């Protein structure tokens, strides 16, 4: 499973943030690693640093399961770590549902 990490210009992306994103994705989606080709993570600030505000950091995550359409989720939070955690949990539940549905048909 390849993990691609991207940020918008307003987010200060460093090695620590990228490592945290990879760790969170690995923890939440590790059990699906054999069934996913790629996971894309994108962090952005919805109203820019100048305006501020709560829950303005958005994490969009897209998983690409082998032989299936891509599945995507978003989560808004007050800081990047919370946004990453929320999106990873949502994506985990979505993948569990999709794979469960597929496995139930077989």
SULNOR-V476944 format. One line per field, one symbol per residue. phi: phi as a letter, one per 40 degrees, with the letter a starting at -180 (. if undefined). burial: b if it has 24 or more other C-alpha atoms within 12 Angstrom, else e. Layout:
# SULNOR-V476944
phi->???
burial->???
This chain:
# SULNOR-V476944
phi->.cbbbbbcdccccbccccccccccccccbdcbdcbbcabbbbbabcbgcccghcfbcbbbbbbbccgbccbbababacadcccccccccccccccdcccccccccc
burial->eebebbbeeebeeeeebbeebbebbbebbbebeeebebbbbbbbbbeeeeeeeeebbbbbbbbbbeeeeebbbbbbbbbbbbbbbbbbbbbbebbeeebeeeeeee
